[in-house]
């Protein structure tokens, strides 16, 4: 069961989404205001946010940006704006997925399930003083915090929890950006490069563990 925040200025859409999600026993909180959504996220823990774009007081673009400034909570934008530039804009602002209205109930719930799996909490992995904590979304080395972006954190989590497994660039894109993302392999390489630099700077011997498998992807040993 997940705690999901629905943000939409139309109460009928909130009611519809709640109807779809209730059978899955998720806890639902809703608001018709982007400003109120940011306040709720600053005060409570949520597992996922369903965020509309066209809202009067603070639109979804601004709301997404404000949420990302305070939280790494997974965000799915749910909008009638179905043009590719809008989808790309949402993902670049920090949304993890984008669903267009009208949407298929089964597709929406499948995307929610997939995103919750990708950002599953309750995991703690510790290796030689490096601790990845999925409950607090923190990475620490010798108890000192190492700042990572949400996608760097998620990527490291997959690698740490599957030692010696080779993840292709395509697999990492699907797991972290989503199966319909336009993300390219060089973006994965850039994230791995930044990940290595940050952890190396913290003092952990990252190059002994995070290996490049040339022509394929990456693995943790």
C-alpha positions in Angstrom: 0.0 0.0 0.0 1.3 3.4 -1.0 0.4 6.9 0.1 -0.5 8.8 -3.1 -1.1 12.6 -3.4 -3.5 13.6 -6.3 -3.2 17.2 -7.4 -5.9 18.3 -9.9 -8.1 21.4 -9.9 -11.1 19.3 -11.1 -12.8 17.4 -8.3 -14.3 15.0 -10.8 -10.8 13.9 -12.0 -9.7 13.5 -8.3 -12.8 11.3 -7.8 -12.1 9.3 -10.9 -8.4 8.7 -9.9 -9.5 7.8 -6.4 -12.0 5.3 -7.8 -9.3 3.6 -9.9 -6.8 3.4 -7.0 -9.1 2.4 -4.1 -9.1 -1.3 -5.0 -5.3 -1.4 -4.7 -5.7 -0.3 -1.0 -3.6 2.8 -1.5 -4.0 5.7 0.9 -5.2 8.7 -1.1 -4.7 12.4 -0.2 -5.9 15.0 -2.7 -5.8 18.8 -3.3 -7.0 21.1 -6.0 -4.1 23.5 -5.5 -0.5 23.3 -6.5 0.5 25.6 -3.7 -1.3 23.4 -1.2 0.4 20.3 -2.7 3.8 21.7 -2.0 2.8 22.5 1.6 1.5 18.9 2.1 4.7 17.4 0.7 6.8 19.6 3.0 4.8 18.3 6.0 4.0 14.7 5.2 5.6 11.6 3.5 4.2 10.5 0.2 5.2 7.6 -2.0 3.9 9.1 -5.3 2.3 12.2 -6.7 -0.2 12.4 -9.6 0.1 15.9 -10.8 -2.1 17.8 -13.3 -0.6 20.7 -15.4 -3.5 23.1 -16.1 -4.2 24.6 -12.7 -5.2 28.2 -12.0 -3.2 29.2 -9.0 0.1 27.4 -9.7 0.4 25.2 -12.8 1.9 21.8 -12.9 5.2 23.0 -14.3 5.8 25.3 -11.4 4.4 22.9 -8.9 6.7 20.1 -10.2 9.7 22.4 -9.9 8.8 23.5 -6.4 8.3 19.8 -5.3 11.7 18.9 -6.7 13.3 21.6 -4.7 12.2 19.9 -1.4 11.5 16.2 -2.3 12.6 13.3 -4.5 9.0 11.8 -4.3 8.1 10.1 -7.6 5.9 12.3 -9.8 3.6 11.2 -12.7 2.1 14.1 -14.6 -1.5 13.4 -15.7 -2.5 16.0 -18.3 -4.6 16.6 -21.4 -1.6 18.3 -23.0 -0.4 15.5 -25.2 2.2 17.2 -27.4 5.7 15.8 -27.3 7.3 19.2 -26.2 5.0 19.2 -23.2 6.0 15.6 -22.3 9.7 16.4 -22.7 9.3 19.6 -20.6 7.6 17.7 -17.8 10.3 15.0 -17.7 13.1 17.7 -17.8 11.5 19.5 -14.8 11.7 16.4 -12.7 8.6 14.3 -13.4 9.3 10.6 -13.6 6.5 9.7 -16.0 3.8 11.4 -18.0 0.3 10.1 -18.8 -2.1 11.9 -21.1 -5.8 12.4 -20.6 -8.0 10.6 -21.4 -6.1 7.6 -20.1 -6.6 3.9 -19.8 -7.2 2.8 -16.3 -5.0 -0.3 -16.7 -2.2 1.6 -18.2 -2.2 4.2 -15.5 -2.2 1.7 -12.6 0.5 -0.3 -14.4 2.7 2.9 -14.6 2.0 3.6 -11.0 3.0 0.1 -10.0 6.2 0.3 -12.1 7.2 3.6 -10.6 6.6 2.4 -7.1 8.8 -0.6 -7.7 11.5 1.6 -9.1 11.5 3.8 -6.1 10.7 1.1 -3.6 11.5 2.0 0.0 12.6 -0.2 2.8 16.0 -1.1 1.3 19.3 -0.5 3.1 22.6 -1.7 1.5 25.9 -1.3 3.2 29.3 -2.0 1.6 32.6 -1.1 3.2 31.2 2.0 5.0 29.0 3.1 2.0 25.3 3.0 3.0 22.5 3.3 0.5 19.2 3.9 2.4 16.0 3.6 0.4 13.9 4.6 3.4 15.5 8.0 3.7 16.8 8.4 0.2 20.2 9.0 1.6 23.7 7.8 0.6 26.4 8.0 3.3 30.0 7.1 3.4 31.4 6.6 6.9 28.3 8.4 8.1 28.9 11.5 6.0 26.2 12.4 3.5 26.9 12.1 -0.3 24.6 14.3 -2.3 23.1 12.6 -5.4 20.3 13.4 -7.8 17.2 11.2 -7.6 18.2 9.3 -10.8 21.8 8.9 -9.7 20.5 7.5 -6.4 18.1 5.1 -8.1 20.8 3.9 -10.5 23.2 3.2 -7.7 20.5 1.3 -5.9 20.0 -1.1 -8.8 23.7 -1.7 -9.1 24.3 -2.2 -5.4 21.3 -4.6 -5.0 22.4 -6.8 -8.0 26.2 -7.3 -7.6 28.0 -8.8 -10.6 24.9 -8.3 -12.8 25.6 -6.4 -16.0 23.0 -3.7 -16.7 22.9 -2.5 -20.3 22.4 1.2 -20.9 18.9 0.3 -22.4 18.0 -1.6 -19.2 19.0 1.4 -17.0 17.0 3.8 -19.2 13.9 1.6 -18.9 14.3 1.2 -15.1 15.1 4.8 -14.2 13.7 7.0 -16.9 10.8 4.8 -18.1 10.2 2.5 -21.0 8.9 5.3 -23.3 11.6 7.8 -22.5 13.6 9.4 -25.3 16.8 9.3 -23.1 19.9 8.1 -24.9 22.8 6.0 -23.8 25.1 8.9 -23.4 22.8 10.3 -20.7 23.4 7.1 -18.7 27.1 7.5 -19.2 26.9 11.1 -18.0 25.0 10.0 -14.8 27.5 7.2 -14.1 30.4 9.7 -14.6 28.9 12.1 -12.1 28.1 9.3 -9.7 31.7 8.1 -9.7 33.0 11.6 -9.2 30.8 12.4 -6.2 31.4 9.1 -4.5 35.2 9.2 -5.2 35.3 12.7 -3.8 33.7 11.4 -0.6 36.6 9.0 -0.2 35.0 5.7 -1.2 37.1 3.6 -3.7 34.3 3.6 -6.3 36.5 2.5 -9.1 37.1 -0.8 -7.4 33.4 -1.6 -7.5 31.6 0.3 -10.3 32.9 -1.2 -13.5 32.2 -0.4 -17.2 31.4 -3.3 -19.4 32.6 -1.9 -22.7 29.9 -1.9 -25.4 27.2 -3.0 -23.0 26.8 -1.1 -19.8 27.8 -1.2 -16.1 28.1 -3.6 -13.1 28.9 -3.5 -9.4 31.4 -6.0 -8.1 
